[in-house]
């Protein structure tokens, strides 16, 4: 679980792929190059603190 701030609230979300049908790694990591090349944009990623 990953704690994130949504407005004034702290929420916990699953970190990484939890959908068995998606062909993605189970980890929450991605290579910087793939992020810069926008290879993940179709999944609508969001920056979290």
mmCIF file of the N, C-alpha and C atoms, coordinates in Angstrom:
data_MODEL
# 
_entry.id   MODEL 
# 
loop_
_atom_site.group_PDB 
_atom_site.id 
_atom_site.type_symbol 
_atom_site.label_atom_id 
_atom_site.label_alt_id 
_atom_site.label_comp_id 
_atom_site.label_asym_id 
_atom_site.label_entity_id 
_atom_site.label_seq_id 
_atom_site.pdbx_PDB_ins_code 
_atom_site.Cartn_x 
_atom_site.Cartn_y 
_atom_site.Cartn_z 
_atom_site.occupancy 
_atom_site.B_iso_or_equiv 
_atom_site.pdbx_formal_charge 
_atom_site.auth_seq_id 
_atom_site.auth_comp_id 
_atom_site.auth_asym_id 
_atom_site.auth_atom_id 
_atom_site.pdbx_PDB_model_num 
ATOM 1   N N  . UNK A 1 1  ? 0.841  -1.176  0.000   1.00 0.00 ? 1  UNK A N  1 
ATOM 2   C CA . UNK A 1 1  ? 0.000  0.000   0.000   1.00 0.00 ? 1  UNK A CA 1 
ATOM 3   C C  . UNK A 1 1  ? 0.889  1.243   0.000   1.00 0.00 ? 1  UNK A C  1 
ATOM 4   N N  . UNK A 1 2  ? 0.385  2.278   -0.666  1.00 0.00 ? 2  UNK A N  1 
ATOM 5   C CA . UNK A 1 2  ? 1.119  3.536   -0.782  1.00 0.00 ? 2  UNK A CA 1 
ATOM 6   C C  . UNK A 1 2  ? 0.262  4.653   -0.199  1.00 0.00 ? 2  UNK A C  1 
ATOM 7   N N  . UNK A 1 3  ? 0.774  5.359   0.826   1.00 0.00 ? 3  UNK A N  1 
ATOM 8   C CA . UNK A 1 3  ? 0.006  6.485   1.346   1.00 0.00 ? 3  UNK A CA 1 
ATOM 9   C C  . UNK A 1 3  ? 0.162  7.686   0.414   1.00 0.00 ? 3  UNK A C  1 
ATOM 10  N N  . UNK A 1 4  ? -0.957 8.303   0.055   1.00 0.00 ? 4  UNK A N  1 
ATOM 11  C CA . UNK A 1 4  ? -0.919 9.507   -0.774  1.00 0.00 ? 4  UNK A CA 1 
ATOM 12  C C  . UNK A 1 4  ? -1.836 10.560  -0.155  1.00 0.00 ? 4  UNK A C  1 
ATOM 13  N N  . UNK A 1 5  ? -1.580 11.803  -0.506  1.00 0.00 ? 5  UNK A N  1 
ATOM 14  C CA . UNK A 1 5  ? -2.419 12.898  -0.030  1.00 0.00 ? 5  UNK A CA 1 
ATOM 15  C C  . UNK A 1 5  ? -3.367 13.312  -1.140  1.00 0.00 ? 5  UNK A C  1 
ATOM 16  N N  . UNK A 1 6  ? -4.657 13.316  -0.858  1.00 0.00 ? 6  UNK A N  1 
ATOM 17  C CA . UNK A 1 6  ? -5.692 13.795  -1.779  1.00 0.00 ? 6  UNK A CA 1 
ATOM 18  C C  . UNK A 1 6  ? -6.349 14.986  -1.100  1.00 0.00 ? 6  UNK A C  1 
ATOM 19  N N  . UNK A 1 7  ? -5.941 16.181  -1.509  1.00 0.00 ? 7  UNK A N  1 
ATOM 20  C CA . UNK A 1 7  ? -6.422 17.374  -0.819  1.00 0.00 ? 7  UNK A CA 1 
ATOM 21  C C  . UNK A 1 7  ? -5.860 17.393  0.582   1.00 0.00 ? 7  UNK A C  1 
ATOM 22  N N  . UNK A 1 8  ? -6.726 17.429  1.580   1.00 0.00 ? 8  UNK A N  1 
ATOM 23  C CA . UNK A 1 8  ? -6.289 17.430  2.980   1.00 0.00 ? 8  UNK A CA 1 
ATOM 24  C C  . UNK A 1 8  ? -6.308 16.039  3.596   1.00 0.00 ? 8  UNK A C  1 
ATOM 25  N N  . UNK A 1 9  ? -6.697 15.052  2.807   1.00 0.00 ? 9  UNK A N  1 
ATOM 26  C CA . UNK A 1 9  ? -6.871 13.683  3.279   1.00 0.00 ? 9  UNK A CA 1 
ATOM 27  C C  . UNK A 1 9  ? -5.674 12.807  2.905   1.00 0.00 ? 9  UNK A C  1 
ATOM 28  N N  . UNK A 1 10 ? -5.342 11.837  3.750   1.00 0.00 ? 10 UNK A N  1 
ATOM 29  C CA . UNK A 1 10 ? -4.337 10.821  3.439   1.00 0.00 ? 10 UNK A CA 1 
ATOM 30  C C  . UNK A 1 10 ? -5.091 9.537   3.101   1.00 0.00 ? 10 UNK A C  1 
ATOM 31  N N  . UNK A 1 11 ? -4.803 8.962   1.924   1.00 0.00 ? 11 UNK A N  1 
ATOM 32  C CA . UNK A 1 11 ? -5.444 7.717   1.476   1.00 0.00 ? 11 UNK A CA 1 
ATOM 33  C C  . UNK A 1 11 ? -4.364 6.670   1.239   1.00 0.00 ? 11 UNK A C  1 
ATOM 34  N N  . UNK A 1 12 ? -4.749 5.426   1.264   1.00 0.00 ? 12 UNK A N  1 
ATOM 35  C CA . UNK A 1 12 ? -3.853 4.332   0.934   1.00 0.00 ? 12 UNK A CA 1 
ATOM 36  C C  . UNK A 1 12 ? -4.351 3.653   -0.330  1.00 0.00 ? 12 UNK A C  1 
ATOM 37  N N  . UNK A 1 13 ? -3.448 3.482   -1.304  1.00 0.00 ? 13 UNK A N  1 
ATOM 38  C CA . UNK A 1 13 ? -3.819 2.823   -2.552  1.00 0.00 ? 13 UNK A CA 1 
ATOM 39  C C  . UNK A 1 13 ? -2.878 1.644   -2.795  1.00 0.00 ? 13 UNK A C  1 
ATOM 40  N N  . UNK A 1 14 ? -3.348 0.687   -3.584  1.00 0.00 ? 14 UNK A N  1 
ATOM 41  C CA . UNK A 1 14 ? -2.480 -0.429  -3.973  1.00 0.00 ? 14 UNK A CA 1 
ATOM 42  C C  . UNK A 1 14 ? -1.350 0.104   -4.828  1.00 0.00 ? 14 UNK A C  1 
ATOM 43  N N  . UNK A 1 15 ? -0.168 -0.416  -4.649  1.00 0.00 ? 15 UNK A N  1 
ATOM 44  C CA . UNK A 1 15 ? 1.005  0.021   -5.388  1.00 0.00 ? 15 UNK A CA 1 
ATOM 45  C C  . UNK A 1 15 ? 1.389  -1.075  -6.364  1.00 0.00 ? 15 UNK A C  1 
ATOM 46  N N  . UNK A 1 16 ? 1.467  -0.717  -7.641  1.00 0.00 ? 16 UNK A N  1 
ATOM 47  C CA . UNK A 1 16 ? 1.838  -1.691  -8.660  1.00 0.00 ? 16 UNK A CA 1 
ATOM 48  C C  . UNK A 1 16 ? 0.614  -2.353  -9.275  1.00 0.00 ? 16 UNK A C  1 
ATOM 49  N N  . UNK A 1 17 ? 0.883  -3.260  -10.177 1.00 0.00 ? 17 UNK A N  1 
ATOM 50  C CA . UNK A 1 17 ? -0.186 -3.938  -10.914 1.00 0.00 ? 17 UNK A CA 1 
ATOM 51  C C  . UNK A 1 17 ? -0.847 -5.003  -10.051 1.00 0.00 ? 17 UNK A C  1 
ATOM 52  N N  . UNK A 1 18 ? -2.152 -4.916  -9.922  1.00 0.00 ? 18 UNK A N  1 
ATOM 53  C CA . UNK A 1 18 ? -2.919 -5.936  -9.191  1.00 0.00 ? 18 UNK A CA 1 
ATOM 54  C C  . UNK A 1 18 ? -3.934 -6.612  -10.095 1.00 0.00 ? 18 UNK A C  1 
ATOM 55  N N  . UNK A 1 19 ? -3.904 -6.293  -11.383 1.00 0.00 ? 19 UNK A N  1 
ATOM 56  C CA . UNK A 1 19 ? -4.859 -6.859  -12.338 1.00 0.00 ? 19 UNK A CA 1 
ATOM 57  C C  . UNK A 1 19 ? -4.164 -7.990  -13.101 1.00 0.00 ? 19 UNK A C  1 
ATOM 58  N N  . UNK A 1 20 ? -4.581 -9.209  -12.851 1.00 0.00 ? 20 UNK A N  1 
ATOM 59  C CA . UNK A 1 20 ? -3.958 -10.381 -13.478 1.00 0.00 ? 20 UNK A CA 1 
ATOM 60  C C  . UNK A 1 20 ? -4.085 -10.378 -15.000 1.00 0.00 ? 20 UNK A C  1 
ATOM 61  N N  . UNK A 1 21 ? -5.071 -9.674  -15.537 1.00 0.00 ? 21 UNK A N  1 
ATOM 62  C CA . UNK A 1 21 ? -5.301 -9.659  -16.979 1.00 0.00 ? 21 UNK A CA 1 
ATOM 63  C C  . UNK A 1 21 ? -4.342 -8.727  -17.726 1.00 0.00 ? 21 UNK A C  1 
ATOM 64  N N  . UNK A 1 22 ? -3.733 -7.776  -17.020 1.00 0.00 ? 22 UNK A N  1 
ATOM 65  C CA . UNK A 1 22 ? -2.803 -6.847  -17.668 1.00 0.00 ? 22 UNK A CA 1 
ATOM 66  C C  . UNK A 1 22 ? -1.411 -7.457  -17.737 1.00 0.00 ? 22 UNK A C  1 
ATOM 67  N N  . UNK A 1 23 ? -0.748 -7.251  -18.836 1.00 0.00 ? 23 UNK A N  1 
ATOM 68  C CA . UNK A 1 23 ? 0.618  -7.765  -18.997 1.00 0.00 ? 23 UNK A CA 1 
ATOM 69  C C  . UNK A 1 23 ? 1.611  -6.713  -18.513 1.00 0.00 ? 23 UNK A C  1 
ATOM 70  N N  . UNK A 1 24 ? 1.588  -6.456  -17.216 1.00 0.00 ? 24 UNK A N  1 
ATOM 71  C CA . UNK A 1 24 ? 2.480  -5.491  -16.584 1.00 0.00 ? 24 UNK A CA 1 
ATOM 72  C C  . UNK A 1 24 ? 3.175  -6.157  -15.409 1.00 0.00 ? 24 UNK A C  1 
ATOM 73  N N  . UNK A 1 25 ? 4.334  -5.669  -15.032 1.00 0.00 ? 25 UNK A N  1 
ATOM 74  C CA . UNK A 1 25 ? 5.011  -6.238  -13.860 1.00 0.00 ? 25 UNK A CA 1 
ATOM 75  C C  . UNK A 1 25 ? 4.202  -5.981  -12.586 1.00 0.00 ? 25 UNK A C  1 
ATOM 76  N N  . UNK A 1 26 ? 4.380  -6.831  -11.598 1.00 0.00 ? 26 UNK A N  1 
ATOM 77  C CA . UNK A 1 26 ? 3.672  -6.699  -10.326 1.00 0.00 ? 26 UNK A CA 1 
ATOM 78  C C  . UNK A 1 26 ? 4.249  -5.579  -9.464  1.00 0.00 ? 26 UNK A C  1 
ATOM 79  N N  . UNK A 1 27 ? 5.409  -5.099  -9.802  1.00 0.00 ? 27 UNK A N  1 
ATOM 80  C CA . UNK A 1 27 ? 6.047  -4.055  -9.007  1.00 0.00 ? 27 UNK A CA 1 
ATOM 81  C C  . UNK A 1 27 ? 5.441  -2.700  -9.321  1.00 0.00 ? 27 UNK A C  1 
ATOM 82  N N  . UNK A 1 28 ? 5.782  -1.706  -8.533  1.00 0.00 ? 28 UNK A N  1 
ATOM 83  C CA . UNK A 1 28 ? 5.339  -0.344  -8.773  1.00 0.00 ? 28 UNK A CA 1 
ATOM 84  C C  . UNK A 1 28 ? 6.390  0.485   -9.472  1.00 0.00 ? 28 UNK A C  1 
ATOM 85  N N  . UNK A 1 29 ? 7.368  -0.167  -10.074 1.00 0.00 ? 29 UNK A N  1 
ATOM 86  C CA . UNK A 1 29 ? 8.488  0.539   -10.687 1.00 0.00 ? 29 UNK A CA 1 
ATOM 87  C C  . UNK A 1 29 ? 8.333  0.614   -12.199 1.00 0.00 ? 29 UNK A C  1 
ATOM 88  N N  . UNK A 1 30 ? 8.869  1.673   -12.763 1.00 0.00 ? 30 UNK A N  1 
ATOM 89  C CA . UNK A 1 30 ? 8.923  1.828   -14.219 1.00 0.00 ? 30 UNK A CA 1 
ATOM 90  C C  . UNK A 1 30 ? 10.254 2.495   -14.552 1.00 0.00 ? 30 UNK A C  1 
ATOM 91  N N  . UNK A 1 31 ? 10.806 2.175   -15.687 1.00 0.00 ? 31 UNK A N  1 
ATOM 92  C CA . UNK A 1 31 ? 12.057 2.817   -16.104 1.00 0.00 ? 31 UNK A CA 1 
ATOM 93  C C  . UNK A 1 31 ? 11.784 4.274   -16.465 1.00 0.00 ? 31 UNK A C  1 
ATOM 94  N N  . UNK A 1 32 ? 12.691 5.155   -16.045 1.00 0.00 ? 32 UNK A N  1 
ATOM 95  C CA . UNK A 1 32 ? 12.544 6.573   -16.329 1.00 0.00 ? 32 UNK A CA 1 
ATOM 96  C C  . UNK A 1 32 ? 12.389 6.826   -17.823 1.00 0.00 ? 32 UNK A C  1 
ATOM 97  N N  . UNK A 1 33 ? 13.152 6.101   -18.630 1.00 0.00 ? 33 UNK A N  1 
ATOM 98  C CA . UNK A 1 33 ? 13.087 6.281   -20.081 1.00 0.00 ? 33 UNK A CA 1 
ATOM 99  C C  . UNK A 1 33 ? 11.680 6.017   -20.609 1.00 0.00 ? 33 UNK A C  1 
ATOM 100 N N  . UNK A 1 34 ? 11.022 4.983   -20.074 1.00 0.00 ? 34 UNK A N  1 
ATOM 101 C CA . UNK A 1 34 ? 9.682  4.666   -20.554 1.00 0.00 ? 34 UNK A CA 1 
ATOM 102 C C  . UNK A 1 34 ? 8.675  5.740   -20.132 1.00 0.00 ? 34 UNK A C  1 
ATOM 103 N N  . UNK A 1 35 ? 8.896  6.352   -18.978 1.00 0.00 ? 35 UNK A N  1 
ATOM 104 C CA . UNK A 1 35 ? 8.026  7.452   -18.560 1.00 0.00 ? 35 UNK A CA 1 
ATOM 105 C C  . UNK A 1 35 ? 8.225  8.668   -19.454 1.00 0.00 ? 35 UNK A C  1 
ATOM 106 N N  . UNK A 1 36 ? 9.478  8.999   -19.729 1.00 0.00 ? 36 UNK A N  1 
ATOM 107 C CA . UNK A 1 36 ? 9.773  10.151  -20.578 1.00 0.00 ? 36 UNK A CA 1 
ATOM 108 C C  . UNK A 1 36 ? 9.276  9.951   -22.004 1.00 0.00 ? 36 UNK A C  1 
ATOM 109 N N  . UNK A 1 37 ? 9.235  8.697   -22.461 1.00 0.00 ? 37 UNK A N  1 
ATOM 110 C CA . UNK A 1 37 ? 8.739  8.391   -23.804 1.00 0.00 ? 37 UNK A CA 1 
ATOM 111 C C  . UNK A 1 37 ? 7.216  8.248   -23.823 1.00 0.00 ? 37 UNK A C  1 
ATOM 112 N N  . UNK A 1 38 ? 6.582  8.498   -22.684 1.00 0.00 ? 38 UNK A N  1 
ATOM 113 C CA . UNK A 1 38 ? 5.116  8.483   -22.543 1.00 0.00 ? 38 UNK A CA 1 
ATOM 114 C C  . UNK A 1 38 ? 4.484  7.125   -22.860 1.00 0.00 ? 38 UNK A C  1 
ATOM 115 N N  . UNK A 1 39 ? 5.241  6.050   -22.591 1.00 0.00 ? 39 UNK A N  1 
ATOM 116 C CA . UNK A 1 39 ? 4.721  4.711   -22.845 1.00 0.00 ? 39 UNK A CA 1 
ATOM 117 C C  . UNK A 1 39 ? 3.618  4.303   -21.872 1.00 0.00 ? 39 UNK A C  1 
ATOM 118 N N  . UNK A 1 40 ? 3.462  5.024   -20.771 1.00 0.00 ? 40 UNK A N  1 
ATOM 119 C CA . UNK A 1 40 ? 2.464  4.689   -19.757 1.00 0.00 ? 40 UNK A CA 1 
ATOM 120 C C  . UNK A 1 40 ? 1.238  5.604   -19.840 1.00 0.00 ? 40 UNK A C  1 
ATOM 121 N N  . UNK A 1 41 ? 1.243  6.559   -20.738 1.00 0.00 ? 41 UNK A N  1 
ATOM 122 C CA . UNK A 1 41 ? 0.159  7.544   -20.802 1.00 0.00 ? 41 UNK A CA 1 
ATOM 123 C C  . UNK A 1 41 ? -1.222 6.927   -20.993 1.00 0.00 ? 41 UNK A C  1 
ATOM 124 N N  . UNK A 1 42 ? -1.306 5.798   -21.688 1.00 0.00 ? 42 UNK A N  1 
ATOM 125 C CA . UNK A 1 42 ? -2.616 5.176   -21.908 1.00 0.00 ? 42 UNK A CA 1 
ATOM 126 C C  . UNK A 1 42 ? -3.253 4.691   -20.603 1.00 0.00 ? 42 UNK A C  1 
ATOM 127 N N  . UNK A 1 43 ? -2.455 4.538   -19.549 1.00 0.00 ? 43 UNK A N  1 
ATOM 128 C CA . UNK A 1 43 ? -2.978 4.121   -18.247 1.00 0.00 ? 43 UNK A CA 1 
ATOM 129 C C  . UNK A 1 43 ? -3.345 5.312   -17.358 1.00 0.00 ? 43 UNK A C  1 
ATOM 130 N N  . UNK A 1 44 ? -3.154 6.527   -17.868 1.00 0.00 ? 44 UNK A N  1 
ATOM 131 C CA . UNK A 1 44 ? -3.497 7.767   -17.167 1.00 0.00 ? 44 UNK A CA 1 
ATOM 132 C C  . UNK A 1 44 ? -2.812 7.848   -15.793 1.00 0.00 ? 44 UNK A C  1 
ATOM 133 N N  . UNK A 1 45 ? -1.476 7.745   -15.759 1.00 0.00 ? 45 UNK A N  1 
ATOM 134 C CA . UNK A 1 45 ? -0.770 7.831   -14.465 1.00 0.00 ? 45 UNK A CA 1 
ATOM 135 C C  . UNK A 1 45 ? -0.898 9.222   -13.867 1.00 0.00 ? 45 UNK A C  1 
ATOM 136 N N  . UNK A 1 46 ? -0.790 9.287   -12.549 1.00 0.00 ? 46 UNK A N  1 
ATOM 137 C CA . UNK A 1 46 ? -0.857 10.550  -11.819 1.00 0.00 ? 46 UNK A CA 1 
ATOM 138 C C  . UNK A 1 46 ? 0.357  10.667  -10.913 1.00 0.00 ? 46 UNK A C  1 
ATOM 139 N N  . UNK A 1 47 ? 0.869  11.865  -10.787 1.00 0.00 ? 47 UNK A N  1 
ATOM 140 C CA . UNK A 1 47 ? 1.966  12.137  -9.862  1.00 0.00 ? 47 UNK A CA 1 
ATOM 141 C C  . UNK A 1 47 ? 1.386  12.172  -8.455  1.00 0.00 ? 47 UNK A C  1 
ATOM 142 N N  . UNK A 1 48 ? 2.048  11.513  -7.525  1.00 0.00 ? 48 UNK A N  1 
ATOM 143 C CA . UNK A 1 48 ? 1.616  11.523  -6.126  1.00 0.00 ? 48 UNK A CA 1 
ATOM 144 C C  . UNK A 1 48 ? 2.794  11.908  -5.242  1.00 0.00 ? 48 UNK A C  1 
ATOM 145 N N  . UNK A 1 49 ? 2.485  12.481  -4.111  1.00 0.00 ? 49 UNK A N  1 
ATOM 146 C CA . UNK A 1 49 ? 3.513  12.834  -3.103  1.00 0.00 ? 49 UNK A CA 1 
ATOM 147 C C  . UNK A 1 49 ? 3.329  11.955  -1.883  1.00 0.00 ? 49 UNK A C  1 
# 
